[in-house]
């Protein structure tokens, strides 16, 4: 039974997480390993449902909003690709490294998964058959549909090897990654007719969005409209130039290998529909060498690099699907299950909720990793969300202002021809998809936060100095469609000292 104290959206999100975790649990329970690894005193850790679900985390906004008492909207589920595949390849080496083992344990779920590695030719063969139906500026490459927004077929020839290696792991068909779990859920008999899958796969980032698009009752809760994103931990550092360079290219995969999917492009998304089942490959002769794929970023490392301490909390899917109350199918009480990032070295992010402070234990590193201009507006957005009784840590203010010279304090930023310059500021001030305030209260909170950073003074000064910025600012004010009371928006900016046309 749902918890009536929780909002309808939060109940739906928790129930959806429980359903997804249950699908994964049932899959590994019903396809249990046949290699006797559960009964052996020595050897690698057994790869069972508990182990796997304990390394898949709901992180970021959902745990934060639950503790704040806000409604949970989307769920971000992070797969610890590093840990799971370390255990996966240890299992393969222990129980499938010889020809005898490969024949004896041929029905092992994980051995069958590894054999997908050798189905590339079959997959590419079927993919080539639909080459002629693909959109313009698209092609099949190694079994994947590649759509390039700039039409440059050679866009990836000069990528560094480590860049290619990361994407190989994210796109790989034969390991335990976010792609694998997305495939598992999208093929589930319980959900396959109720969901839409969208894949965003750019540079060092792959996001698999599963959205329930029809009425679906689960423990008397309608899950229709719930969106859940599966992603892998991604290595990020202060030098983001390589990521910026490849932002124009999107990789959208035809998956999984035993199915053929039709792909229809709509703006930046791929709408994917399963068409029919493909045949299987012939048995492979001789012993197959196990070749582990390595991935150097753990889920906890990724969580640690969240923009704010409030977003470094997580709950694993094993705790989501296991109820502490024997009479309740879904445990809606997440409070005790939400944990701090294990790499925070004793730092308790939950205390920041109690103290109502916006901060992060590793400020300089976090600002640079998130990129200073983006991190600034994320802080502003969070302050608007939380309200005036919260405080922005002065150490965070200092770290943010320290890197103003990389964007708003740089003269090149204000060049009319710089698309990442003042247009970025205007987009965040006035665009619905940016961090734009949508009512008077939010607008005042934004001005208050701007004052903390000295941003109002900077923008007012630049409006007086940069004609292009001033013109676009006035046009954005006049054409703003977010505020229902446009005059109130204009008056608020004028009251803050911004130069506003009559």
Residue pairs with C-beta under 8 A, 6 or more apart in sequence:
1 219
1 220
1 328
2 11
2 15
2 219
2 220
2 221
2 330
2 332
3 11
3 332
3 333
6 14
6 332
7 71
8 71
9 71
9 72
9 73
10 65
10 66
10 71
10 72
11 221
11 332
12 221
12 222
12 223
12 225
12 226
13 62
13 72
13 73
13 74
13 75
13 226
14 72
14 320
14 330
14 332
14 334
15 218
15 219
15 221
15 223
15 330
16 75
16 212
16 218
16 223
16 226
16 228
17 58
17 62
17 75
17 77
17 228
17 317
17 320
18 218
18 219
18 320
18 321
18 329
18 330
19 190
19 191
19 218
19 223
20 77
20 185
20 210
20 228
20 317
21 53
21 56
21 317
21 318
21 320
21 321
22 321
23 184
23 185
23 188
23 190
23 191
24 49
24 52
24 53
24 56
24 181
24 184
24 185
24 317
25 49
25 53
25 321
27 49
27 184
27 188
28 47
28 48
28 49
28 52
28 109
29 49
31 109
32 38
32 48
32 109
33 46
33 47
33 48
33 91
33 108
33 109
33 110
34 105
34 107
34 108
35 91
35 94
35 95
35 96
35 105
35 108
37 43
37 44
37 46
37 47
37 91
37 94
37 95
38 46
38 48
43 94
43 95
44 87
44 90
44 91
44 94
45 51
45 87
45 90
47 87
47 88
47 91
47 110
49 318
50 318
51 87
52 84
52 176
53 316
53 317
53 318
53 320
53 321
54 316
54 317
54 318
55 79
55 80
55 83
55 84
55 299
55 316
56 77
56 78
56 79
56 80
56 181
56 316
56 317
57 77
57 78
57 80
57 299
57 303
57 314
57 315
57 316
57 317
58 75
58 76
58 77
58 78
58 314
58 315
58 316
58 317
58 320
59 76
59 77
59 78
59 299
59 303
59 306
59 311
59 313
59 314
60 76
60 306
60 311
61 72
61 73
61 74
61 76
61 311
62 72
62 74
62 75
62 76
62 315
63 313
63 314
63 315
63 334
63 338
64 310
64 311
64 313
65 71
65 72
65 73
66 72
66 334
66 335
66 338
67 313
67 335
67 338
67 350
67 353
68 353
68 386
70 385
73 227
74 227
74 228
74 229
75 226
75 227
75 228
75 229
76 229
76 231
77 178
77 181
77 228
77 229
77 230
77 231
77 317
78 231
78 232
78 233
78 299
78 302
78 303
78 314
79 176
79 177
79 178
79 181
79 230
79 231
79 232
79 233
79 299
80 233
80 298
80 299
80 300
81 169
81 175
81 176
81 177
81 178
81 232
81 233
81 295
81 297
81 299
82 233
82 295
82 296
82 297
82 298
82 299
83 298
83 299
84 176
84 177
85 169
85 175
85 176
85 177
85 292
85 293
85 295
88 110
88 113
88 175
88 176
89 290
89 292
89 293
91 110
92 110
92 111
92 114
92 290
92 292
93 290
93 292
95 101
95 105
95 108
95 111
96 102
96 105
96 108
96 110
96 111
96 114
96 288
96 290
97 290
98 287
99 286
99 287
102 111
102 287
102 288
105 111
113 174
113 175
113 176
113 180
114 174
114 288
114 290
115 174
115 281
115 284
115 288
116 173
116 174
116 256
116 257
117 173
117 174
118 281
118 284
118 288
119 173
119 257
119 258
119 280
119 281
120 142
120 143
121 281
122 257
122 278
122 279
122 280
122 281
123 143
123 173
123 254
123 257
123 278
124 140
124 142
124 143
126 260
126 278
127 140
127 143
127 144
127 145
127 254
128 140
130 140
130 260
130 262
131 139
131 140
134 140
134 145
134 263
135 147
135 265
137 147
137 148
137 149
137 151
138 145
138 146
138 147
138 148
139 145
139 146
139 153
140 146
143 173
143 254
143 257
144 171
144 251
144 252
144 253
144 254
145 251
145 252
145 253
145 254
145 263
145 270
146 249
146 251
146 252
147 250
147 251
147 252
147 265
147 270
148 155
148 248
148 249
148 250
149 248
149 249
149 250
150 248
150 249
155 246
155 248
155 249
156 164
156 246
156 249
159 246
160 242
163 203
163 204
163 242
163 246
166 204
166 234
166 235
166 295
167 203
167 204
167 206
167 251
168 293
169 175
169 177
169 232
169 293
169 295
170 177
170 178
170 179
170 201
170 204
170 205
170 206
170 232
171 179
171 201
171 206
171 251
171 253
172 179
172 293
173 179
173 255
173 256
173 257
175 293
177 232
178 206
178 207
178 208
178 230
178 231
178 232
179 206
179 208
179 253
179 255
181 230
182 197
182 199
182 208
182 210
182 230
183 255
183 256
185 191
185 195
185 210
186 192
186 195
186 197
186 210
187 256
187 259
187 274
191 212
191 216
192 274
193 214
194 212
194 213
194 214
194 216
195 210
195 211
195 212
195 213
196 210
196 211
196 213
196 271
196 272
197 208
197 209
197 210
197 211
197 272
198 208
198 209
198 211
198 269
198 270
198 271
198 272
199 206
199 207
199 208
199 209
199 252
199 253
199 270
199 272
200 206
200 207
200 209
200 250
200 268
200 269
201 207
201 250
201 251
201 252
201 253
202 246
202 247
202 249
202 250
202 251
203 242
203 243
203 245
203 246
203 247
203 249
204 234
204 235
204 236
204 242
204 243
205 231
205 234
205 243
206 231
206 232
206 251
207 229
207 230
207 231
208 229
208 230
208 231
209 227
209 228
209 229
209 230
210 227
210 228
210 229
210 230
211 225
211 226
211 227
211 228
212 223
212 224
212 225
212 226
212 227
213 224
213 225
214 224
215 222
215 224
216 222
216 223
216 224
217 223
219 329
219 330
232 295
233 295
233 297
233 298
233 299
233 301
233 302
234 297
234 302
235 296
235 297
235 301
236 302
236 305
236 369
237 369
238 365
238 368
238 369
240 369
240 371
250 268
252 263
252 270
252 272
254 260
254 261
254 263
255 261
255 272
257 278
258 277
258 278
258 280
259 274
259 275
259 276
259 277
259 278
260 274
260 275
260 276
260 278
261 272
261 273
261 274
261 275
262 272
262 273
262 275
263 270
263 271
263 272
264 270
264 271
264 273
265 271
299 314
300 341
300 342
300 343
301 343
303 312
303 314
303 341
303 343
304 312
304 341
304 343
304 344
304 362
305 365
305 366
305 369
305 370
306 312
306 360
306 366
307 360
307 366
307 370
307 375
307 378
307 379
308 358
308 359
308 360
308 366
308 378
308 379
308 382
309 347
309 349
309 352
309 359
309 360
309 361
310 349
310 352
310 353
310 358
310 382
312 340
312 341
312 344
312 349
312 360
313 338
313 339
313 340
313 341
313 349
313 350
314 338
314 339
314 341
315 334
315 337
315 338
315 339
319 337
320 331
320 337
322 331
323 329
323 330
323 331
324 331
324 333
325 331
331 337
338 350
340 347
340 348
340 349
340 350
341 349
344 361
347 361
352 358
352 359
356 386
356 389
356 390
356 391
357 390
357 391
357 392
357 393
358 379
358 382
358 383
358 386
358 390
358 391
358 392
358 393
358 396
359 392
359 393
359 395
359 396
360 366
360 396
363 393
363 395
363 396
363 398
363 399
364 399
364 402
366 375
366 399
367 375
367 399
367 400
367 402
367 403
368 403
370 378
372 400
372 403
372 404
372 406
372 407
373 406
373 407
373 408
373 424
375 400
376 400
376 453
376 455
377 428
377 434
377 435
378 435
379 392
379 396
379 400
379 449
380 435
380 446
380 449
380 450
381 435
383 390
383 392
383 445
383 446
383 448
383 449
384 435
384 437
384 442
384 445
384 446
384 449
387 445
388 445
388 448
392 449
392 452
397 452
397 453
400 453
401 453
401 454
404 458
407 413
407 424
408 425
408 455
408 458
409 458
412 418
412 421
413 420
413 421
413 422
414 421
414 422
414 462
414 465
414 466
414 469
415 421
416 468
422 462
422 466
422 468
422 469
422 472
423 472
425 459
426 469
426 472
426 473
426 476
427 434
428 434
428 435
428 436
429 436
429 476
430 436
430 476
430 477
430 480
430 482
432 438
432 481
432 482
436 482
437 443
437 445
437 446
437 482
438 482
438 483
439 483
440 485
440 488
440 492
443 483
443 489
443 492
444 492
447 456
447 492
447 496
449 455
450 456
450 459
456 496
456 497
456 498
459 498
460 496
460 497
460 498
460 499
462 469
463 469
463 470
463 473
463 498
463 499
464 470
464 499
470 499
473 498
474 500
474 501
477 489
477 490
477 493
477 500
478 486
480 486
480 489
483 489
490 500
493 500
494 500
